[in-house]
Amino acid sequence: MTQDALQKFDKRNLVVRVISACVFAALFFVLLWFGEESWAKLTYLGILAFAAFIGVREASMIGRKMGHSPNMVTGTFLAWGILAHCYFWGAGLGDMLPLWLVLFLGSALIHFVALFCGRSQDDALPSQGITWLAGLYLGLGLGFQQKLFMFGETTLPNTGARLLLAMFLIVWLGDTLAFFVGSRFGKHKLAPKVSPKKTWEGAIGNIAGNIAGATIAKFFICTDWSPVDAAAIGVILGMVGILGDLVESTWKRSAGIKDSYFGISIPGHGGVLDRVDSLIFAAPALYAYVHFVHGLN
């Protein structure tokens, strides 16, 4: 491909990327604006369920690329069970589907289906392990987004929507600044065996962007946060976001692939795992902070 053709391709991809981002952003802001409405929380659950399905599929395909046989169907049902638990918990109906029941049923489904319907038992342990990992990784990571969204009015109206918006702003600014700082000043490799392009300079830019995002959130979104809250949340989400990115990079490197995309992608953005790797750990971290420090439950 010539340089001119490459530039045209990049421009077309950038246009698709921006359009798809705008579509998702519009839907996201509509849901957050009506965040106190039950239909908004249920719609967000549906979006997360679809993302969990695609994410489990991608993790399963990575496992198959390595020669194993994870079951994307049972892994998806485990992820969906965790998501459903988080929704019922937030709606005050946690006893309808307790987490222990989800994990028990998920365990039975994964292992019994593999036992009686598996094509081969030669790699039963890694195959079932990947299935478990995919279901828990997507179920818990996305489930905590649902738990955050399910918060009703506390010290501020529409608390759940505010927390979600703040989280996305913090992570997005961190990723953006990491890219620009790393591209311009990056010299010292952060984890060369895992992701050769990531640098310490980019990581510092990431955390600086996270703190900037948390500061903006403190003044305009979560106005009950103190300056200490903004700094702490920015640093915590920055650190877990970087680690989450590296975790997913190790999976791809072990399978010898560059992207998690396997035929189904977000237009212009690639695979779901590539897009949620920072958010997977950010949502539980933010929930833990507001629960233990601010007493939200």
N, C-alpha and C positions, 0 to 999 in steps of 0.2 A: 504494500500500500504506500503510495506517495505521501509526501508531507502535506500537500494540499488536500488530498483525500482524507488524510488523518484529521486535519483541522476541521474539515466539513463534518466528518463523523462526530467529532467531539462536540461541535456546535449543535448538531441535531440531537445528540444525547443530552446535552445541557438543556435544550428546550423541552425535551420530554421530561427530564428530571424536574425542572421548575414547574411545569404544568401539573404533573402528578403530585408534587409537593403542595401546590396551591389547592388542589382538590381535597387532599387529605387534611390540610390545615383548615379549610373552610368547614368540612364536616366536624373536625375536632373542636373548633371554636363554637359551632352551633350546639354541640353536645354539652360543652362546658357552660355556655350561657344559660342553658336550661337544665343545669346540673342537678337542681333540686327536684326535678320531675322524674317520676319512676321510669318513664319511657326512655329518658336519656341514659339512665344507668343500665337499663336492659339492652339498649342499642349498643352501648359501649361493650357490654358483656359479649354480644354477638360478634363485634369486631375483634375482640381479644380471642374468642373461640376460633375464628377463622385464622388469625395469626398463629395461634397455637398449633392448629392442624398443619399449616404450611411449615412452621418451624420444626415440628416433630418429623415431618416428612423429610426435610432437609437433613436433620441429624441422622435419620435412618439411612438416607442415601449415602451420607458420609461413611456410616458403618458398613454399608454394602460395598462401597468403593474399596474398603479394606478387607473384604472377603468374608464378612460376617452376615448374619441374617436377622437383624432386628425387625420387630413387627410394628409398623407405623400405626396400624389400626388400634392395637391395645395401648400403645404409648399415647395416642391421641385421646383415648377414652380416659386414661389416667389424668392427663392435663385438663381435660374438660371437667372431670370430677372435682379437681382442685379449684378450678374457676367457679364452678357452681357453688362449692362450699363458701368461697369468698363472697359471692353475691348473697347467698342466704344469710351468712353471718352479718353482713352489713345491713340487711333488711330486717334484722332482729329475729331471724328464723334459723339460727345456727344449729338448733337441735334436730332440724329436719335432715341435715346432711353433715354430721360431724366429720372432722378431718380424719379421725381414726378409722371411720367406716370407709371413707374414700380410699385411704391407703390399703386397708385390708382387701376391699373389693378389687382395687387396682392390682395388688399383688397376686390375688387369685387368678384374675383374668390374664395377666401377663404370663405367669408361670404355667398355668393349666393349658392355655391355648398353645404355648410353645411345646408342652409335653405331648399333647395329643394331635396337634396339627402342624408341628414344625417339620420342615423338610429334612432336617438333619439334626442330630443331637451332638455332633462332634464339636461344635462351638457353642454349646448351650449357654455357658457362663458369660462369655463376652456378648453374645447376641442379646440375651435377656438383660444383661447389665446396661447395654446401650439403650434398650427400650425403656428401662427404668429411668436412666439418666435423662433421656429426651423428655419423658412425661413430667418428671419432677422439675427439670430446668425450665421448661416453658410454662408449666402449670403454676409453679411458685413465683417465678419472675414476673409473669403477666398477671397472676392472681393478686399480687400485692398492688398492682396498679388499680385493680378493681376495688381492693380494700380501701385504698386512699380515696377513690372516687365516691365510695359509699358513705363517707363521713357527711353527716348533715350539718346544720348550723351549730357552731360552737361559739367561739369568741367573735367570729366573723360570719356573715352570710355565705352560703354556698362553699363551705370549707373544703369539701372534697375536690371540687373543680379547681379551686385556688391552688391546692397542693399539687394536683396533676399538672396544671399549667406551669407552676414554679419549677417542678421537676424537669419538664421538657425544656423549659427555657435554660435552666442551669446546664443540663447535659448538652443541649444544642450549642450554646455559646462556648462551652468547653471544647467540644469536637471541632468547632469552626476555628477557634484560636489555635488549637493544637495543630491543625493542618497548615495554617499560614505561618506560624512561628517555626514549626518543624521544617517546612519547605524552604524558608528563608535562612534560618540560623542553625538548623539541625546538623550536628557533627558527631555527637557522642551517642552511640547505639544504646538503646534501652534494653533490648532483649534480642540480640542478633540471631540467636539460634531459633527464635520463635517468629519474630517479625522484623526483618532487616531494615525496613523503612522507618520504624518508630525510633525516636531519639529522646534523650533526656530533656533537650530543649523543648521539643514538642510536648512532653509530659508537663513541664513547668508551665508552658502556654495553656495547656488543657486546664490545669488547676486554677490558673489566673482567670481564665474564662469562666470557670465554674463559680469562683468567688464573685466575679462581676455579675454573673447571672443571678446569684443568690442576693446580691446587693440590690439589683433592680427589682427582684421579687419582693424584697423587704419593704421597699418604698411604694410599690404600685400594686402588688398582688396579695402577699401575706403580710399586711402592715402591722400585725401583732408580733412579728419577729423582732428580736433585738439585734444590734450589730454583731454580738457574739454568735447568735443563732445563724446569721447570714454567713459569717466566716466559717463556722464549724460545719454547717451543711454543705457549703461550697467545697471545702477540703474533703469531707467524707465522701460526697458523691463523685468528686474528681478521682479520688484514689480507687474506689470500687469500680468506677467506670473504666479506668485504665486497665485494671486487673481483669475485668470482664471481657474487654477487647482482646487481651492477651490469651485468655482462656480459650476463646473461640478460635484464635489464630493457631493454637497448638493442635486443635482438632483438625483444622484444614491442612496444616503442615503434615500431620501424621498420615493423612489420606492422600497427600500429594496434589492438593487442589488449591486454587487461588481464591475462589468465591464459593459461597454456599448455594449459589443459584443452580437448580437442577430442573430447568424447563419451565418453572413457574416463578415469576419475579414481580417485584414492584416496578412498574415502568420507570426506567432511568436510574433505578436505585439498587437493583440486584436482589439478592436473597433476603428473606426475613431475618435469619440469624445474623447476617452482616449489619442489619439495621438496629436490632434490639440488643446487641451484645453489651453495650454500655447501660442500657435501661434495665436489663435483667437484674442486676445487682443494685441499681440506683433506687428502684421502687422499695424493696425491702429495707434498704438502709434509711431512706427518708421516713418510712413508716416507723421503724425502730426509734428514730430520733424524736418524732413528734409524740410517740407513745411514752417513751421513758423520760423525756425531758419536759414535754408540755402536758403529759398526762392524758392525751387523747386516746379514746378506746371505743 
